[in-house]
Amino acid sequence: MKTTRQAILNQQALNRKIYANDTRYEKVWEQMELLGIQDVTTNRQHKNGTIVWRLPIKNSWMNGKLIEVASFSTGYVRNQNSGYSNYQLNKRCQNEPHYFPEHKYIDGEHRKTGKYLKYETRGCVLIPIEIERLEYLISYCLKNYYIKRANEVADGKLIHKWTHEWELEKAGSYKEEYKNRASEVNDLQNKLATIQRIADNG
């Protein structure tokens, strides 16, 4: 158990070195720490140019595991565990159209008509530079997991600023209302005590 724990700590120390290359990497590391994101890249993944992050947010999938996202040297960024299979988080784009000759069944055989059919597909915008992938991942996670799914953050620790401010304002109005009600209750208690004294002495 100690060996496994030490191996994890050693790997985490190695992972931190990734973010000590320049100021952009250091900024990403600061944002990760602020958001509670853990780098769980294994040594093998590191050698392959892959970086894996674990967020403090459970996915909506039946396994309820903490969300993991990854950056790949191929230019892709993916969600690793929130569906039947991993899926790309890259921005989508329209691929160049392909044209295929049109065929029709004429006189018992397929023949070209001289026309072409246009076929379009959508693809991913690859991010070839690693630091840009990591910056994109931070931005994507913040928007799509931390803001949109704030109620799924482990232990409910994340509270939006505007929610916090609204709660403070609401608490302030409740405090004022409480003072007024407390004064009314105090008056009623005094009246009740007076009535009780009269009843006892009567």
N, C-alpha and C positions, 0 to 999 in steps of 0.2 A: 504494500500500500504506500509506504514511504517512498519507494523507488518510483512508483507511478506519479505520485505527487511532485517529487523532485524533477522528474522528466517534464511535467507540465510547466513547472516554474522556469526550468531551463529554456524550454521552447518559447515561453512568453517573453523572457529576457532577450532571446534572439529576435523575436518578432518586433520588439521595440526598436531594435537597431535599424529596421527598415525605415523608420520615421525620423531618423537622425541625419538623413542625407542633405537636406536643404530646408529652407524656411517653409516651403509649401508642404512638405511632408510633416514638419513639426506642427504646422497649423492643423493639418488633418488629425494628428495624434491628439492635440488639445481638444478638438471638437469631439473626437471619439470618447475621450475621458469625460467630457461634459455631458454627453448623451448616454454614457454607461455602455458603450459598445466595446466588446472584447475581441481582440485579434486571436483567433483560434487556429491559425494556419499551422499545419504540420510541417515537419522538415521536408518531407517528400513534396508537398504542395509548393513550398517555398522554392525548391530546386526547379520546379516546372513553371515558375513565374506566376503562380496562383496565390491570391491572398483571400482568406476567408474571415468574415466578421460575424459575430453573434450579437444580436440585439437583445435588450432586456424586455422584449415584447413577444408574447406567445402568438403563434400563427393561428388562423381560424380553422385549420385542418384538424381532423379528428385526433391526431397524435398530440396536439397541444404543446409541441416543443417550441423552444425559443427560436425566433426567425434567424436564419443564417443567409447571408448574401456573400457573393464572391466576385473577385476581379480575375480575369484570365488574360494571359499574354496574347491570346488570339484577338483581343479587342472587345470581347463580350463581358458584360456584367450580368449576373444571374441571381435569382432567388433559388436557394438550394433545397428547401424543405417545406414548401407551402402548397404542394399540389401533387398530382400523380407523378410528375417528373419536374426537373429543374426548368425554369423558364427565363427567357431573356428580359432584362430590365432596360436594355438600350432603347433609345428613341427609334420610332419606326419611320421608314421612308418608302417612297414609291420607286420600285426598281425600274430599270430601262425596259420598255416593252419588247416582247418577242413577237415575231410574225411567222405564221405557219401557212403553207399553201392550203387553200380550201379544196376539199374533195367532195364529189357527189357520186351517188350510185347511178350510172347511166348505162343503159343497154346491157345490164347484167355485170358490169364491172365498175370499180372505183376509178374516177378520172378527175384530174385537176381541172378546176373551173377557170383558172387564170386570176382568181382573186386570192387575197390573203386575209387570214384572221388574226386580229390583234389580241395578244394575251399579256395581261399585266399582273404583277405580283407585288406584295409589300415585303420589305426586308428590314434589317436592323442597321442603324448607323453605328459602325464600329468605332471604338475609341482606342487607337493604337498606342498612346502614351500612358504609362501606368499611373502617374500622378493625376492625370486628368480623369482616369477611370475612378480613382479613389475620391476625388473631389465631386465627381458626378454621383457616386454612391452615397456620399454624405448628404448631398442635396436631395437625392431621390428618397432616401430613408426618412429624412426629416419631414418631407412633404407627404409621403404616402403611408408612413407607419406612425411617426410620432404625432403628427397633427391630425390626420384623418382617423387614426385608431388609438387615440390617447387613452381611452378607457381600457385598453388591453395591455397597457404597460404593467409589468410585474409589480405587485404590491401597491399599484395605484400611485406611484410617487410623482408622476408627471402631471402638472397642473398648468394649463395655459395661463399666460399672464393676464389676459382679459378676464378669464374666469376668476382668477385670484382677486383682481381689482373689484370685480362685481360682488364677490363674496364679502370683501372688506366693507364696501359701501352698504351692502345689505345688513351686515353685522352692526354697522354704525347706526342705521335707522332702527334696528331692533333694540339697540342699547338705549336709545332715547325713549322708545316706546316702553321699554322695561321700567325705566325710571318713573314715567307717568303712571304705569300700572302699579308699581310698588308703592307709590304715594297713595293711590286709591285704596289699595289693600290695607295699608297702615291705618288710614282713616276708618275703614270698616272694622278693623280689629279693635281700635280704640272705642268705637261705638258699642261693639259687642261686649267688651270688657265693662263698660259703663252699665249696660243693660243687665249684665250678669251680677254686678255689685248691687244694683237696685233690687233685683229678684232675690238675692241672698239676704239683704237687710229688710226686705218687705215682710 
